[in-house]
Amino acid sequence: MTVELAQDVLRDVFPQGEAAEVSIKRIQDLVAERFQLSLDELCGDKRSQAIVYPRQVAMYLSRELTDSSLPKIGKEFGGRDHTTVIHATSKIARLIREDRSVYNLVQELTARVKQVR
């Protein structure tokens, strides 16, 4: 077996190019853009449904797609407690099971987060 043969065989399994770095900041940017919010709104103190739902989606994605701890995710979302992150992830996970539109939204955002810019 040669190096060239191994590269040729693995080319389809591991396509060339960098995978996009998944970070809480990238997730926040994409969720804010998708819901037409500013980062200040997404991470701020307001608790209206129009802001809370996108915030919970972003927390869910941060938990699922990064290795960040609950306290770190909470800190990145305006200094929230880790229990707030637990509540958000549990709620979005339940909504994904119950509502196809939430499932589709999370899938769309997940694909965008992982996309190379």
C-alpha positions in Angstrom: 0.0 0.0 0.0 1.3 3.4 -1.0 0.7 6.9 0.5 -0.9 7.9 -2.9 -3.3 4.9 -2.8 -4.3 5.7 0.7 -4.9 9.4 -0.1 -6.9 8.4 -3.2 -9.1 6.0 -1.2 -9.7 8.4 1.7 -10.3 11.4 -0.5 -14.1 10.7 -0.6 -14.3 9.9 3.1 -12.4 13.0 4.2 -13.0 15.7 1.6 -10.4 18.4 1.2 -10.8 21.7 3.0 -11.2 22.9 6.5 -14.3 22.2 8.5 -15.8 25.3 9.9 -14.9 26.0 13.4 -17.9 25.6 15.6 -18.0 28.2 18.3 -20.6 29.8 20.6 -19.9 33.1 18.9 -20.5 31.6 15.4 -23.8 30.0 16.6 -24.9 33.3 18.2 -24.1 35.2 15.0 -26.1 32.8 12.8 -29.1 32.6 15.1 -29.2 36.4 15.5 -29.1 36.7 11.7 -31.8 34.1 11.2 -34.2 35.7 13.7 -33.2 39.3 12.7 -31.9 40.2 16.2 -28.8 41.9 17.3 -26.2 40.1 19.5 -27.1 42.5 22.3 -30.7 41.4 22.1 -29.9 37.7 21.9 -27.6 37.9 24.9 -29.4 40.6 26.8 -31.9 40.7 29.6 -35.2 41.0 27.7 -37.5 38.0 28.1 -40.1 38.5 25.4 -40.9 35.3 23.5 -39.5 36.9 20.3 -36.1 36.9 22.0 -36.3 34.0 24.4 -37.0 31.4 21.8 -34.0 32.3 19.6 -31.8 32.5 22.7 -32.9 29.0 23.7 -32.2 27.6 20.2 -28.8 29.2 20.3 -28.1 27.7 23.8 -29.3 24.3 22.5 -27.0 24.4 19.5 -24.1 25.6 21.7 -24.6 22.6 24.0 -24.9 20.1 21.1 -22.2 21.4 18.7 -19.5 22.6 21.1 -17.6 21.1 24.0 -18.3 24.1 26.1 -19.5 23.6 29.7 -22.9 24.7 30.9 -21.4 27.6 32.9 -19.4 28.7 29.9 -22.4 28.7 27.7 -24.4 30.6 30.3 -21.6 33.2 30.6 -21.6 33.7 26.8 -25.3 34.4 26.9 -25.1 37.4 29.2 -23.9 35.7 32.4 -26.9 33.3 32.8 -26.8 30.5 35.3 -26.0 27.0 34.1 -29.6 25.9 35.1 -30.9 28.3 32.5 -28.9 26.5 29.8 -30.2 23.2 31.1 -33.8 24.5 30.8 -33.2 25.9 27.3 -31.7 22.6 26.0 -34.4 20.5 27.5 -37.2 22.7 26.1 -35.7 22.8 22.6 -35.1 19.0 22.7 -38.8 18.5 23.6 -40.0 20.9 20.9 -37.8 19.1 18.3 -39.7 15.9 19.1 -43.1 17.6 19.1 -42.9 20.1 16.3 -41.5 19.4 12.8 -40.9 23.1 12.1 -38.5 23.3 15.2 -36.7 20.2 14.0 -36.3 21.7 10.5 -35.1 25.0 12.0 -32.5 23.3 14.2 -31.3 21.2 11.2 -31.0 24.3 9.0 -29.0 26.2 11.6 -26.8 23.2 12.4 -25.9 22.9 8.7 -25.2 26.6 8.5 -23.0 26.5 11.6 -20.9 23.6 10.2 -20.6 25.2 6.7 -17.3 26.5 5.7 -17.6 30.3 5.2 
